[in-house]
Amino acid sequence: MNRIEAKFRDLKKKKQKVFIAFITAGYPSLAITEKLAKGFAVAGVDLVELGVPFSDPMADGPVIQESSQFALKKSVNLSRILKSVKDIRRYTGIPICLMTYYNPIFCFGEERFMKNASLAGVDGVIIPDLPPEEGKSLLRLARKYRLDVICFISPTTSARRIKYIARTSRGFIYYVSLTGVTGARKRLPVGLAEHIREIKKYTSKPVCVGFGVSTHQQVKELSRVADGVIVGSAIVKKIRQDIGRPDLVKRTLSFISALKG
């Protein structure tokens, strides 16, 4: 059992839901990324999703795209991110997932990536542009190095494919709450709860909801039907607002605490 599974089991026993915070690694610097990750548990974060900057982030909206470009200009790459994860691991046991597109993994080398990620203390990987059917070698390597590969289900996913994803995904299932890219939304999509209940007919694995979640009320609402809630763009936007302030880390952690409530 790795840290992701242990976290879900522990919180389920306490009848609590998992709060997942996404930040772009290296935005606005890797030093700040490390400080945020070290303070996340105190702010109420149960699992951290570190976004690997990429030049063509097809699933991300403008806020995360901008943060990726910012980090890339500072030469943030997989090697430097894995070093940061290793440093973070000296201070916290919080579960860590890397959200990365396949191209950086391909360039790094699949086995080299999985091995180094495991050694650094990464617990899982999320790869939005790699369908599990096309990533069988990566899934084998993930099992070898005891890393969870988290797969996506969307509102348009068929029942047959839901069953396949439910068998394949490890750690948890990432439910994309809407058709489109990441980004804060004023309202949650209609029928979201029904979609989650449909997925749960086919699996006992945790189902976490992301894309568009940006307020405490939305987090609270989703916690009634999902096993976990993922907030990304709203947090990255808050970081952007406070860039240059000496208390950026403190303000971001306070914002996250308020989101979770």
C-alpha positions as CSV (number, residue, x, y, z in Angstrom):
1,M,0.0,0.0,0.0
2,N,1.5,3.3,-1.0
3,R,0.8,6.8,0.5
4,I,-2.2,7.5,-1.8
5,E,-4.1,4.3,-0.9
6,A,-3.2,4.8,2.8
7,K,-4.5,8.4,2.8
8,F,-7.9,7.4,1.2
9,R,-8.3,4.5,3.7
10,D,-7.4,6.6,6.7
11,L,-9.8,9.4,5.8
12,K,-12.6,7.0,4.9
13,K,-12.4,5.5,8.4
14,K,-12.8,9.0,9.7
15,K,-15.7,9.7,7.3
16,Q,-13.7,12.5,5.7
17,K,-13.0,13.3,2.0
18,V,-9.7,13.9,0.4
19,F,-8.7,17.5,-0.6
20,I,-6.2,17.6,-3.5
21,A,-4.3,20.8,-4.4
22,F,-2.8,21.3,-7.8
23,I,0.1,23.7,-8.3
24,T,2.5,24.1,-11.3
25,A,6.0,23.0,-10.3
26,G,8.4,25.9,-10.5
27,Y,5.7,28.6,-10.5
28,P,6.9,31.2,-9.6
29,S,10.0,29.2,-8.5
30,L,10.9,25.7,-7.4
31,A,11.9,27.2,-4.0
32,I,8.3,28.5,-3.5
33,T,6.9,25.2,-4.8
34,E,8.8,23.3,-2.1
35,K,7.7,25.7,0.6
36,L,4.1,25.3,-0.4
37,A,4.3,21.5,-0.5
38,K,5.9,21.5,3.0
39,G,3.0,23.6,4.4
40,F,0.2,21.9,2.6
41,A,-0.7,19.4,5.3
42,V,-1.1,22.1,7.9
43,A,-3.4,24.0,5.4
44,G,-5.7,21.0,5.1
45,V,-4.3,19.5,1.9
46,D,-4.4,15.6,1.8
47,L,-2.7,15.0,-1.5
48,V,-0.6,17.3,-3.7
49,E,-0.7,17.3,-7.5
50,L,2.5,18.8,-9.0
51,G,2.0,20.0,-12.6
52,V,5.0,19.4,-14.9
53,P,5.4,22.5,-17.1
54,F,4.8,21.7,-20.8
55,S,4.8,23.8,-23.9
56,D,1.4,22.4,-25.2
57,P,-0.8,21.6,-22.2
58,M,-3.9,20.6,-24.1
59,A,-6.1,19.9,-21.1
60,D,-5.2,23.1,-19.3
61,G,-7.0,26.5,-19.3
62,P,-5.3,29.9,-19.6
63,V,-4.3,30.3,-16.0
64,I,-2.3,27.0,-15.8
65,Q,-1.0,27.5,-19.4
66,E,0.4,30.8,-18.3
67,S,2.0,29.3,-15.2
68,S,3.6,26.6,-17.3
69,Q,5.1,29.1,-19.7
70,F,6.5,31.1,-16.8
71,A,8.2,28.0,-15.3
72,L,9.5,26.8,-18.7
73,K,11.2,30.2,-19.1
74,K,13.0,29.5,-15.8
75,S,14.2,26.1,-17.3
76,V,12.1,24.0,-15.0
77,N,12.1,20.4,-16.2
78,L,11.5,16.9,-14.9
79,S,15.0,16.4,-13.5
80,R,14.8,19.6,-11.4
81,I,11.2,18.7,-10.3
82,L,12.2,15.3,-9.1
83,K,15.1,16.8,-7.1
84,S,12.5,19.2,-5.5
85,V,10.3,16.2,-4.7
86,K,13.2,14.5,-3.0
87,D,13.8,17.7,-0.9
88,I,10.1,17.9,0.0
89,R,10.2,14.3,1.2
90,R,12.7,15.2,3.9
91,Y,9.9,17.3,5.5
92,T,6.6,15.7,4.8
93,G,4.9,12.4,4.0
94,I,2.0,14.0,2.1
95,P,1.1,11.9,-1.0
96,I,2.5,13.4,-4.2
97,C,1.3,12.9,-7.8
98,L,3.0,14.3,-10.9
99,M,0.6,15.6,-13.5
100,T,2.5,15.5,-16.8
101,Y,1.9,15.1,-20.5
102,Y,3.5,12.2,-22.2
103,N,6.1,14.1,-24.2
104,P,8.4,15.0,-21.2
105,I,8.2,11.3,-20.1
106,F,9.1,10.1,-23.6
107,C,12.1,12.4,-23.8
108,F,13.2,11.5,-20.3
109,G,12.8,7.7,-21.0
110,E,9.8,5.8,-19.6
111,E,11.8,3.4,-17.3
112,R,14.2,6.1,-16.2
113,F,11.3,8.4,-15.4
114,M,9.4,5.7,-13.4
115,K,12.5,4.6,-11.5
116,N,13.7,8.2,-10.7
117,A,10.2,9.3,-9.7
118,S,9.8,6.4,-7.3
119,L,13.2,7.0,-5.8
120,A,12.4,10.7,-5.3
121,G,9.2,9.9,-3.4
122,V,6.5,10.4,-6.0
123,D,3.4,8.2,-5.4
124,G,1.5,8.5,-8.6
125,V,1.3,10.0,-12.1
126,I,-1.5,11.6,-14.1
127,I,-1.0,11.8,-17.8
128,P,-4.0,13.5,-19.6
129,D,-2.9,12.8,-23.1
130,L,-2.0,9.1,-22.8
131,P,-5.0,6.8,-23.1
132,P,-4.3,3.6,-21.0
133,E,-4.6,1.5,-24.2
134,E,-1.6,3.3,-25.6
135,G,0.4,3.3,-22.4
136,K,0.6,-0.4,-21.5
137,S,4.4,-0.3,-21.2
138,L,4.2,2.6,-18.9
139,L,1.5,0.8,-16.8
140,R,3.8,-2.2,-16.5
141,L,6.7,0.0,-15.3
142,A,4.4,1.7,-12.9
143,R,3.6,-1.6,-11.2
144,K,7.3,-2.5,-11.2
145,Y,8.2,0.7,-9.4
146,R,5.1,0.8,-7.2
147,L,3.6,4.0,-8.7
148,D,-0.1,4.6,-9.2
149,V,-1.2,5.7,-12.7
150,I,-4.4,7.7,-12.3
151,C,-6.8,7.6,-15.3
152,F,-9.5,9.9,-16.4
153,I,-13.3,9.5,-16.8
154,S,-15.3,12.3,-18.4
155,P,-19.0,13.1,-18.8
156,T,-19.0,11.6,-22.2
157,T,-17.3,8.3,-21.2
158,S,-19.3,5.2,-22.2
159,A,-20.3,2.5,-19.6
160,R,-18.0,0.0,-21.3
161,R,-15.0,2.3,-21.1
162,I,-15.9,3.3,-17.5
163,K,-15.5,-0.4,-16.6
164,Y,-12.1,-0.5,-18.4
165,I,-10.8,2.6,-16.7
166,A,-12.1,1.4,-13.3
167,R,-10.0,-1.8,-13.7
168,T,-6.9,0.1,-15.0
169,S,-6.7,3.2,-12.8
170,R,-4.8,2.9,-9.5
171,G,-4.8,5.2,-6.5
172,F,-8.0,6.9,-7.5
173,I,-10.1,7.7,-10.6
174,Y,-10.0,11.3,-11.8
175,Y,-13.4,12.5,-12.9
176,V,-13.3,15.4,-15.2
177,S,-16.4,17.4,-14.2
178,L,-16.9,19.1,-17.6
179,T,-16.1,18.9,-21.3
180,G,-13.3,21.4,-21.9
181,V,-10.1,22.6,-20.2
182,T,-9.2,23.4,-16.6
183,G,-10.3,26.7,-15.1
184,A,-12.5,28.1,-12.5
185,R,-16.3,28.0,-13.1
186,K,-19.1,29.9,-11.3
187,R,-21.4,26.8,-11.3
188,L,-20.9,23.0,-11.2
189,P,-22.2,21.2,-14.3
190,V,-25.7,19.8,-14.1
191,G,-25.9,16.1,-13.6
192,L,-22.5,15.8,-12.0
193,A,-23.7,13.8,-9.0
194,E,-25.5,11.4,-11.2
195,H,-22.4,10.8,-13.2
196,I,-20.3,10.0,-10.1
197,R,-23.0,7.6,-8.9
198,E,-22.9,5.9,-12.2
199,I,-19.1,5.4,-12.0
200,K,-19.5,4.0,-8.5
201,K,-21.7,1.2,-9.8
202,Y,-18.6,-0.3,-11.5
203,T,-15.9,0.3,-8.9
204,S,-15.0,0.6,-5.2
205,K,-12.0,2.8,-6.1
206,P,-12.1,6.4,-4.9
207,V,-13.5,8.9,-7.4
208,C,-12.1,12.4,-7.2
209,V,-13.6,15.4,-9.1
210,G,-11.5,18.1,-10.8
211,F,-11.8,20.8,-13.5
212,G,-13.8,23.9,-12.6
213,V,-13.8,23.6,-8.8
214,S,-12.9,27.0,-7.4
215,T,-15.0,27.9,-4.2
216,H,-15.5,26.5,-0.7
217,Q,-19.2,26.0,-1.5
218,Q,-18.3,23.9,-4.6
219,V,-15.8,21.8,-2.6
220,K,-18.5,21.2,0.1
221,E,-21.1,20.3,-2.5
222,L,-18.8,17.8,-4.3
223,S,-17.7,16.2,-1.0
224,R,-21.2,14.9,-0.5
225,V,-20.9,12.7,-3.6
226,A,-17.2,12.2,-4.4
227,D,-14.4,10.7,-2.4
228,G,-12.1,13.7,-3.1
229,V,-12.0,17.1,-4.7
230,I,-9.2,18.6,-6.8
231,V,-8.7,22.4,-7.0
232,G,-6.0,23.7,-9.4
233,S,-6.7,26.9,-11.4
234,A,-8.1,28.8,-8.4
235,I,-4.9,28.1,-6.4
236,V,-2.6,28.9,-9.3
237,K,-4.5,32.2,-9.9
238,K,-4.1,33.1,-6.2
239,I,-0.3,32.5,-6.5
240,R,-0.2,34.7,-9.6
241,Q,-2.0,37.5,-7.7
242,D,0.6,37.5,-5.0
243,I,3.8,37.0,-7.0
244,G,6.5,39.4,-5.6
245,R,4.9,39.5,-2.1
246,P,7.1,38.2,0.7
247,D,4.1,36.5,2.3
248,L,3.0,34.7,-0.9
249,V,3.3,31.2,0.7
250,K,1.4,32.2,3.8
251,R,-1.4,33.9,1.7
252,T,-1.7,30.9,-0.6
253,L,-1.9,28.4,2.3
254,S,-4.6,30.6,4.0
255,F,-6.5,30.7,0.7
256,I,-6.4,26.9,0.5
257,S,-7.5,26.5,4.2
258,A,-10.5,28.7,3.4
259,L,-11.3,26.6,0.3
260,K,-11.4,23.4,2.3
261,G,-13.1,25.0,5.2
